[in-house]
Amino acid sequence: MKCKICKKKIELNYGDGLNNKLILLQVCFDCNFWIDKFENVNHINSVRIDNNHYWIGKESDPSADSFRGFSGRKFIIKFKNGREVKTTNLWHQGEIPKWCRKYLPDNATFVYKE
């Protein structure tokens, strides 16, 4: 079976739950990844800048032994609604494919990148 969006072959190596979802939606893993982002389009941690998708992770003690997005670099993000967020735990999730940019429009800009 081929993905109805990108036409790639749908691989079913992910376990019954995800495999069943891919079959039901008739989409590949990659397209499903982006479809999942639609559900959180208005989430306060969802950041979209220059057609790239980011997620603001939980802030914790920088000295704690934990993984941090961008190795803990500091970012200041200004959302189009005026909200400003400072984070040291920003995760890049990839460039938003052209087919779904209308569903995931840019919602912020970088004010500062360390």
C-alpha positions as CSV (number, residue, x, y, z in Angstrom):
1,M,0.0,0.0,0.0
2,K,1.2,3.5,-0.8
3,C,0.8,6.7,1.3
4,K,-2.1,8.8,-0.1
5,I,-0.1,11.9,0.6
6,C,3.5,11.4,-0.5
7,K,3.0,8.1,-2.5
8,K,5.9,6.3,-0.6
9,K,5.4,2.7,0.3
10,I,3.8,2.3,3.8
11,E,6.1,0.3,6.0
12,L,4.4,-1.6,8.9
13,N,7.2,-2.2,11.4
14,Y,6.0,-0.2,14.4
15,G,3.7,-2.4,16.5
16,D,0.0,-3.0,16.2
17,G,-1.2,0.3,17.5
18,L,0.8,2.5,15.1
19,N,0.5,0.0,12.2
20,N,-3.3,0.0,12.5
21,K,-3.3,3.8,12.5
22,L,-1.2,4.0,9.4
23,I,-3.4,1.5,7.6
24,L,-6.6,3.3,8.7
25,L,-5.3,6.7,7.6
26,Q,-3.5,5.2,4.5
27,V,-0.4,7.3,5.3
28,C,3.3,6.5,5.9
29,F,5.2,7.0,9.1
30,D,6.6,10.4,8.0
31,C,3.3,11.9,7.0
32,N,1.6,10.5,10.1
33,F,4.3,12.3,12.2
34,W,3.2,15.7,10.7
35,I,-0.5,14.8,10.9
36,D,0.0,14.3,14.7
37,K,1.4,17.9,14.9
38,F,-2.0,19.2,13.7
39,E,-3.6,18.0,16.9
40,N,-1.3,20.3,18.9
41,V,-1.3,23.3,16.5
42,N,-2.5,25.6,19.3
43,H,-0.5,24.1,22.2
44,I,1.5,26.6,24.1
45,N,4.7,24.6,23.5
46,S,4.3,24.3,19.7
47,V,6.6,26.7,17.9
48,R,6.7,27.3,14.2
49,I,9.4,29.6,12.7
50,D,10.4,29.9,9.1
51,N,8.5,26.7,8.2
52,N,10.4,24.7,10.9
53,H,8.6,23.0,13.8
54,Y,10.0,23.2,17.4
55,W,8.7,22.1,20.8
56,I,9.5,23.8,24.0
57,G,10.5,21.2,26.6
58,K,10.1,21.4,30.3
59,E,12.6,23.7,32.0
60,S,14.7,22.1,34.7
61,D,17.9,22.8,36.6
62,P,20.5,23.3,33.9
63,S,23.0,21.4,36.1
64,A,20.8,18.4,36.2
65,D,22.1,15.4,34.2
66,S,19.4,15.4,31.5
67,F,19.1,15.8,27.8
68,R,18.1,19.3,26.7
69,G,17.2,20.5,23.2
70,F,20.0,22.3,21.4
71,S,22.3,21.2,24.3
72,G,20.7,23.7,26.6
73,R,21.3,26.8,24.5
74,K,19.1,29.8,25.4
75,F,16.4,31.0,23.1
76,I,13.9,33.8,23.4
77,I,10.8,33.3,21.3
78,K,8.1,35.9,20.5
79,F,4.8,34.5,19.5
80,K,2.5,36.4,17.1
81,N,0.0,36.8,20.0
82,G,2.6,38.8,21.9
83,R,3.6,36.1,24.4
84,E,7.4,35.8,24.9
85,V,9.1,32.7,26.1
86,K,12.7,32.1,27.3
87,T,13.8,28.5,27.1
88,T,16.9,26.4,27.4
89,N,15.1,23.3,26.3
90,L,14.0,23.8,22.7
91,W,13.6,20.8,20.4
92,H,13.7,21.0,16.6
93,Q,11.3,18.5,15.0
94,G,12.1,19.3,11.4
95,E,11.2,21.4,8.5
96,I,7.5,21.4,7.9
97,P,6.8,19.7,4.5
98,K,5.1,22.0,1.9
99,W,1.9,19.9,1.9
100,C,1.1,20.7,5.5
101,R,2.3,24.3,5.9
102,K,-1.2,25.6,5.6
103,Y,-2.1,23.5,8.7
104,L,1.0,24.5,10.6
105,P,1.6,28.2,9.8
106,D,4.4,30.1,11.4
107,N,3.4,31.4,14.9
108,A,6.5,32.9,16.3
109,T,9.9,34.5,15.6
110,F,13.3,34.2,17.4
111,V,14.2,37.2,19.4
112,Y,17.4,35.7,20.6
113,K,19.4,32.6,19.9
114,E,22.5,31.7,21.9
